[in-house]
């Protein structure tokens, strides 16, 4: 049996996934901060995580998938200064922070559905787990890993010798070259566990705590909620590459201090979507949503297919031209599969090659290449159909459900197609080409196939 191997950012190596308990795999994925719509760069990470969970299930493991919704505590600065993004977003949107959180969480879930991303088994919101977060901070306080400033309770990172190992941080170098305002923090890598509400402003989201009225820091929610649903040490923690140096580093630090574990056996990260030589950023307000692609005439699954063409640990450059090319490729795959009729039996040879690539750290681009080899092969149509549908349990492209659009073709075009077929039967290629051009002038294209001419709008 082929072993499922995955890249662990913590160990910096590909290694076999062996569940910590029996045949059960616990997977925690960092969800969105719901102060705005997610952009297509964010969605690339969730597509990677969907491919991961589909592969884990395909490999025969039992999966428990948990995803958080950050609806409080994510400040506008990595230096634990600035405002809560939820408060800022509330003023921008004109909604209350609570209304806005629900609105953007629902929008995010709709995008997942459009992209065929399977929902987690458990959704957990930070605001629903304040008690667990306070208890976590209390435990850190009891173990002498915290200190108090005028604006909050902070984690003392220098008390943990392993701090920064995930990102291989040069901690002393960071302190020497710090360019961010440290405020009352003792060290540049210290981070907020609980923030006090300012007496000068009225917050919409705040809670009583042993330290006074306030709200949790961003990092504490994931440690508290993942432990609540998956235990103090579980199998896989996922997120975007940008989480490595701060968010995930701090999750690990506070969990090591409190629970004595690095939280997850595997730490896995999806890489960025690049656009115009820069990383797409939600904070800037200048980003593309999935709806933006749909408004331009592309299907949501065309974007999913586009993401399948690059390995999750490599940067992917977005352009409208590349999206168009992949949209065309996907439609050709749909048309081919539809033309094959009913599925019969799976090709074991192609399936073996597909699985070998897939189980080698989710090498989906190579698995996709196997699918195209299959499509162009001399295998019987029913075998090709059955095998491709088996592949699609991972790809998630809804190949079985696709049907050609019903096109209203004018009689004039149909008559010209008949005339062209007559010219071809008489080997009058000049006339056939001339009729093809007439058809094009009317807005349609003719493609010749074994089944006869196919008519498509231009």
Secondary structure, DSSP 8 states (H G I E B T S, - for coil): ----EEEETTTTEEEE---SBTTEEEEEE---BTTS---HHHHHHHHHHHHHHHHHHHTT-EEEEEEEEB-S--BSSTTS-S-BHHHHHHHHHSS-HHHHHHHHHHHHHHHHHHTT----SEEEEGGG-HHHHHHHHHHHHHTT-EEE-SSEEEE-GGG-TTTTTTTT--HHHHHHT--S--TT-SSTT-EEEEEE--TTS--SS-B--TT-SEEE-HHHHHHHHHHHHH-SSEEEEEEEGGGIIIIIHHHHHHHHHHHSS-SEEEEEEE--EEETTEE--STTS----HHHHHHTT--HHHHHHHHHTS-TTS-EE--HHHHHHHHHHHHHHHHHHHHT-S-----HHHHHHHHHHHTBT--HHHHHHHHHHHHTSSS-HHHHHHHHHHHHHHH---TTT---------HHHHHHHHHHHHHHHTT-HHHHHHHHHHHHHTTEEEEEETTEEEEEE-
